[in-house]
Amino acid sequence: MEDASALQLLLYEPPVASTSARLSFEGLERACADRLDAMRLLQVAREQRHHEASLRILERWESTQEPEADVASHMAMRLHCCLDEDRNAWMIRQETQLLKMRLALHFDQASLFQLMEHIGWGGQLVEEPIERKMYYEIPFEHVPDLVETRQVTLIRGTAHVQMHQLASPVVSHFKRKLRKQMSIYARARPMLLETTPALNDIVCMLEERWKADLEDVVQHSRYKDIVMDVGLRLKEEQHVPRGKWGPTALQRLDNVADVAFPLCARRILKQLRQTHHAKFQARFQLTLFLKGAGLPVEGAIAFWKEEINQGELKEFKKEFLYSVRHSYGLEGSRVNYTPHSCHSLLEKIPGHNECHGCPFRAASEEANQMEITRLGVSQSAATRIVGLASRRRYRQACGELFRERYGAPLIGFPSDEDGTHSPLQYLSQALNALDLDLSASDEDFEANMFQARNKLGMT
């Protein structure tokens, strides 16, 4: 794959009818199942930073992906994911990452430049007069990721993109286009499934495979040997805090948050206590965190009901009850959602007045510095931690915060390497470091909390 026509195929521009018509039902079913398996495994490999596994899984997947099967399976995945907000976001992330890998492996600068000319962005090649380097001059809105990370020079509304960065505008274009098309598919889905029974069967198959345990799926997939050979972990280590929340869980929540919550959970809870309002992504993130921390669904419902009743809404509406129960796998498709990992939180960029995601990436350096020093961390250590985040070493920054607060590194992920892996990992090990048991009696819990605050210099 070297020319612009091949790149156009990677952007899935051909209509599905022109490609899927050439496939048998069995061929389409195999292609869709294989695509879903590969995307799930590539996500695991990225989260574990296993470059060899990523390359081998991609090569194995591409080895049998004819263009027709590639496009048709992609379109079928749109139908499968388009109605659910989380699946929608998941597919956009995975397909974007897949495109990045394929561009890096198979396409040169000339091919990428040819494609951008075909898209018609009005860019041009320019030579920097001092360094004598060639740049691609393009409107800045086409490279938001490079602008965000300050990797381009902006001059009068145009970005000077270095030649080795040419994949970025292509990926951004693909992501924006896919997000719009997912909305179109959501509207067209009922008619498509009603008029095309074969597509309905494919979507049902994908639903079953989506819900299946990845370990079980791999046992019967063509990626089994790769997973075993590279030692890819298909089940994440469970970080469950010691003890279960008792009947006074909600009364203990703020105390536990003060001494043991990671910055991401503290941020949402703090805003919630101040405004009694949180948007969907923040509610979903905090609910899954509390669920993973052992708070039963009844406790989660009571928590949100108490907060929302104090806010402007004055009423815990049915949709809020449904949302909490849905997060616990008790409504809708009854998917047992797992709490977010740090990797997934770093992919969620909050908008204005939103507080979800990872604050080391999303919040300002000043806000993080102030919040960290409030936790009893020295100014110099806080500056060092914020400095790590400013260099995009977000998880390492969180790991360093843990070391500063509790006097020991996180177990399993040394803070001088990967840092924090999940908010529950942080919580569980913080509670262990402070010898706090969530299920202790009120008297013992108060005594332990007093000792914990003393240890952290918060009294």
N, C-alpha and C positions, 0 to 999 in steps of 0.2 A: 504494500500500500504506500504509494509515494505521491500521487497526484491529487489535484483538488477534487476530482470526482469521487475518489475514495474517501476524502475528508468529508464531502457532502453526505456520503452514506453514513459515516460515523455520527453525523448530526441528526440522522433519522429524518431527512427531508422527504424521501419518497413516501407516498401514501401507502397505508397498510394494505389496501386492496391489491395493489400492483405486485406485492411481494408474497403475501400470505396465500394468494390464489395458486401459487406454484408449489405449495407444501401440502402434503397429506395431513390429515388430522393427527395421525400418530407422530409424524415428524414435528408438527407444531407443538404437540404436547411434550415431546422429549426436549425440544429447544427451550420451552418455557420453564420446565422443571430444572433443566441444567443451568439456565440463567439465574434463577432464584437461588439455587445452591451456591453457585459461584459468587454471587453478590454477597450472600451471608458470610461465606468463608473469607472473602476479601476484606470485609468489614472487621472480622475477628483478627485477621493477620495485621491489618493496619493498627488496630487498638493495641496489639502486642508488639508493634514495631518489628514485625518479622518480614523483612524485605524479601528474603529468599522464598518464603511461602507465598507471598503476593505474586512474585514473578512466575513461579511454577503453576499456581492456580490459574493465572491469566493465560499463560501459554497453553495449558491443557484445555481451557475453555475455548480459546480461539482456534485450536487445532481442528475442531469439528463445526465451527460456526460459519456456514455459508452465508453470504450477504442476505439472502431471503430469510433464513432462520434468525439471523441477528436482528433484523428490522422487525419481523413479525413478533418475536418474543418480547422485544422492547415495547411494542404497542400493546401486547396483551398484559404486560406488567402495568402499563398505565391504567388499563381498565380495572385491574385488581386493586391498585393503590389509590385511585383518584378520589374516592369518597371519604376516606378517613384522613384526618389532618396529620396524624403522626406517620401513617404509612406514606402519605403524599410527600412529607418532608424527608422521610427515610429514602424513598426512591430517588428524589432529586439529589440528595447527598451521594448516594451510591453510584448513580449514573454519572454524576459529575466527576467523582473520583476515578471511575472506570475510564472516562474519556481522557483525563489527565495522564493516566498510565499508558494508554494506547498512543497518545500523541508523543509522549516521551520516547516510547520504544520504536515507533514506526515512521515518524515523519520528520523531515528536515525543515530548516528555516524557509527554504524556497517554496515548499509546498504550503506552509502556513501563510506565507505572504500572498501566494496566489489565491488562497481561499478568502483572505480578508479583502482582496480586490474584488472577488466575486460577490461577496456580501454587500459591497458598496458603501463602506464606511467613509470614503473620501480621505483616507489617510495617504501619506506619502513618505518615501524614504528621504531622510535628511542627514547631513554629515555635521557632527559637532566640530566647530572650527579649531578648538584648542586641542582636544584629545584625539581628533581625527577618527572618531568612531561613528559608525552608521547607526541611526535610530529610526524607528518607525513613528511618525507623528500622527496621532489619532485623538479624536475628542475624548476628554478624560472620563466621561461617563461609561465608556466601553471597558475600562480597566479599574473597577472599583476596589478590587483586592489589592492591586499595586498602589493605588492612591492611599488606601487605608494604612498600609504598612510602609508608606513613604519610600517606595522603591523606584519611583519615577520622578522626573522633573516636570513641573507644570509651568507652562508659559502661555498666557492669554487663553486659557481654557483648553489647551491641548496638552496631551501627555507625550513625553518622549520615551518610547518603549525600546529598551535594548533588544537586540536581535535574539538573544537567548531567552527573552521573556515573551516571545510572540504567541506562545500557547495560551497565555492568560486572557487576551481579548476573545479568543475563540471559545474558551471554556465559559467565560462570562456570558457571551452571546448564547451559548447552548443552554446555560442554566436559566437565563431570563426567558428564553423561548419555551423551554420545557415547563417552567412554572405556569406560563399562560396556557399552554396546551393541556396541562392537567385539569385546569378549570373547564376547558372545552369538553374534555373527555367525561368529566363528572356530569355535565349536562346531557351529553349524548349517550351515556352508559345505559340507561333503561331501554331506550329504543334499540341500541345495538344488540344487547343481550336478548331482547324479545324477538328480534327478527333474525338473529343468527344463533341458533341453538348450539352450534359447535363452540362459539366463543363463550357461551354460558358454561359449557362443560369445562373449558379451559380455566375460566376464572374460579370455578368450584374446586378444580384440582389444585390451583395455586393457593387457595384459601386453606385447604387441608395441609399442604406442604408448609405453608407459612406458620401454622400453629404447631407443626411437628417439632419435637426436640431435635436440635441440630446434630447431636451425636447419633441419634437413630437414623436421620437422613443420610449422614455421611457413610454409615455402614453399608448402604446400598447404592452409593454413588461412585462415580469414577474418580473421585478425589480422595478416596480412603487411603491409598498408599502415600499420597503427598502429606496428608495430615499426620499419619503415623511416622513417616520418615523425618519430618521436621519438628515433630513434637508440639504441634499447635494445640493449645488448650481450648477445648470447645465449651467447657463450663467454667465460668468465672468463679474465683474463690469467693465464698459467701462471707460477708462481713456483718454478722448479726450481733448487736449489742448484748451484753450479758444481762439476763433477766428479762421479764416481760413487763410492759407498762401496767401498773396497777390501776385501781379505780380512781386514784387521784392524779392520773397522768397529766391532765390538762393543767392542773395547778403546779406541776413540776416542770412543765415544758420550757418556760422562760429561763428557769434556773439551769436546766440542762443545756439550753442553747448558749447561755453566757459562758459556760466553762468547756463545752465539748463540741458544739456545732462548727462545721467548716464555714468559711466566709460566705459561700454561695447560699447556704440555708439560712444563715444569720441575716443576710441582706434581705431576703424575701420576708422572713418573719418580722424583721424590724420595720419594713415599710408597711406590712400588714397591720401591725400593732398601732402604727401612727395614723394610717388612713382608713383602716378597715376595708381595704379594697385591694384586689390584685387581679391582673388580667389572666386569661386562660393559661398561657404557658407557665406563668409563675405558680398558679394554683396547681397545675398538673405536676410540676417539678417538686413542689413542696409536699404534695400529697403522696407521691411515690417515695420520697425520702422518708416521710413519717411511716409509711407502710413498711418500707424496708427496715426501719428502726424498731418495728414490732408493734406499732400502734394499731389496734384492731379497727375495723371499719366503723364500728359504733363510735369509737373515740374520734376518728377523723371527721365523721358527720357532726358530732357535737362541737368539735373545734371550729369548723367552718360556719356552722350555724351561729355560734356565739359571736364570731367576728363579723359576719355579714349583717346580723341583726343590729350591731352597733353602728353600722355605716349608713350611707345614704339610702340604700335599698329598703332597709327596715323589714325585709322579708326574705326568708330562706326559700327561694322559689324551687319548683320541681326540677328545673334544669340543673341547679346546683347539686341537689341530692343525686340526680342521675349521674352527674359528672364524677362525684366522689365514688359512687358504687361502680361506675365504669372503670375507674382507675384501679379498683380492687378486683376487677374481672367478674363483677356480679351483674353487669348489664350489657346490652348490645351483643357484640360478637363474643363476649366473655373471654377476651384475651387476658392472660395473667401478666400484665405489664410489670416489667422489672424497673427498679430505680435507675436513674440516669448514671452513666459512668462519666468520668471527667472528659473523656474523649467526645462523647455525645454532647455534653454541655458546651464544650469549646466550639462546636459547630453551630450553636444557637446564638445568634446575634440579636440582642433585644433592641427594640425601637425606642422612640421617645416615651418617657414615663413608664417603661417596662423594667423589670428587675430580675428576669430569669437569666439563665446562662451562668457563665463563670465570671465573677467580678474582676478577677485578675486580667481578663481580656476586655470586659465590657465597661467597667467603671473607670473613672479618671484616676490618675496616679495620686492626686491630692486626696480624693475620697478614700482610696485604699490605705494611704499613709495614715490618715486620721483614724480609720477603723482599726488598723493593726495596733497602733499605739494605745488605743482604748482597751485592748486586750492585755495590757501589761508588758508589751514588747518594747524594748528600748528604741529610741529614735534612730540610732545607727543601724540596728538590725532591721527596723522597718524600712529604712532607706535601701538597704541591701536587697530585701525581699521585693520591694517595688521595682528596683532596678532589674531584677531577673524577669519580672513580668513585662517591663518595657522592652526587653530583648526577645519577647515572645516565648519565654521559658515559663509558661504559666503553671504547669504542674510542678515544676521544680520550686517555683515560688511558694506554692501551697505546702510542699514538703518542708521547705525551710521554715515556714510559719509554724508548722507542727513541731519541728525540732526546737525552735525558740521557746514555744509555750510549755512544752512538756519535757524538755531536756533529753530527748531521745529521738532517733530517726524513726520513720514509719517502717514497720516490719514488712518485708516482702518486696518493697520498691524503694531502694535506697534513695535518699533525698538528693544525693549528688548525681543521680542518673535520671530516673523518670519522675520522681516525685509522687504526688498523690495519684492514685488510680481511680478512686471513686469516693464520693462524699461519705458513703457508709463506712468505707475503710477508715477514713479520718475519724468519724464519730466513734466507731467501735474501739479503735486503739486509744483514743483520747479518754474514753470511759475506763478502759483498763489501766491506763497510766495514772488516773486519779482514783482508782479503786471505787468507782461508783457503780452501784447495782440498781437498775431501774425498778426492780421488784422489791427492794428493801422496804421495811416498815417506815412510816412517816418519821418516827423518832430517829432511826438509824440513817435515813436519807438526809435529814437535816444536819446531823452530825457530820456525815461524810461530805456534804456540800460545803459546810463551814471549813473543813480541812482542805477541800479542793480549792476554794477561793484563796485560802492562805498560801497554798502552794503556788498558785498562779499570780500572787501579788495583787489580788483584786479586792482585798478588804482594807 
